[in-house]
């Protein structure tokens, strides 16, 4: 049976909290804790995401997430 080893030290670990959503230019008037206020007086929300790990792990996952985000929104782009 394999034994688990406690590893001390190594690269520092972090938690990144972020959110992404595309809005038409000029329509956002307020952003607060995942809530978005629009110039027309309406409100929307931004889903917050969490990535944990070392800086390198977080950066790799974040770049992958950004690519996937824009792949999903490619159908919204004109032309």
C-alpha positions, 0 to 999 in steps of 0.5 A, a space after each residue: 500500500 502506498 503511503 502519502 507524504 506531507 510535502 512542505 515548502 514548494 511554490 506558494 499556493 493562491 486562490 484566484 477569484 474572477 468573473 467574465 461576461 461581455 456587455 455592449 460598450 457604454 452600457 455598464 455604469 456600476 460593478 459591485 460584488 458580481 452585480 452589474 448596473 446598466 445605464 438604462 437602470 437595469 441590473 445583471 450578474 457576473 458569475 464568479 469563478 475560483 481557481 486554486 493552485 500555484 501561480 503557474 497552475 492558476 495562470 495555465 487554467 485561467 488562459 485556458 478558461 479565457 480561450 474557452 470563453 471567447 470560443 463560446 462567444 465566437 458565434 456572437 461576433 459579427 461576420 
